[in-house]
């Protein structure tokens, strides 16, 4: 019985030490600047997320913080593919999304002059050729 209690005690001490080692030491000024928040997730999603985090040996809050930093780095300044400076380039052409509805495309093509329509004809021919080559 004593051996079982000692084993349980040792396991708990090891578990507590592991949690202590994983804790991040934060300056008091940084801690005061933090804002707790609450959100709702599907239970199964959270359970799966925790399982993966545990397997990787990372605390959930650290993973979430890394994901947020990564998201801000990628999207903080807007979508880098369509920055506003590209709209100043005379060669940059904007058009409806590829899968826009029929009426949207007709309206767009009516707004183009003859030379612009010819450029689209060439581009559509190239797309059709690439599509046919994909089979």
C-alpha positions, 0 to 999 in steps of 0.5 A: 500500500505504501509503495502504491502511494509513493508511486502515485506521489512520485507521478503527481510530483513529476506531473506538477514539475512538467507543468511548472517547466512548461509555464512561461515566465512573464514580466508583470508589465506584460501580464497586465497588458494581457486580455483574457477572452472567451469563445465557443468551439465544438467540444470534439474540436477542442478535445482533438486540439488538446490531444495533438498539443499533448502529443507534441508536448506544447501547452494549448495557450502557447499554440494559440498564441503562435497561431495568432502571431502567424495570422497577424504576420500574414494578414495584418497588412491586408492580403499581400496578393492584392495590395492597393499599390497594384491598382496603380499599375496600368497593367494590373487587370481586375475582373470578376471571380472565375466562378461568378454568375453569368450576369456578373460576367456579362455586365463586366464584359459590356464595360470593356472596350474592343481591345480589352475584350480581345485580350480576354479572348486570348486568355480564355483560349489559353485557359481552355487549352490548359484545361484540355491538356489536363486530361 
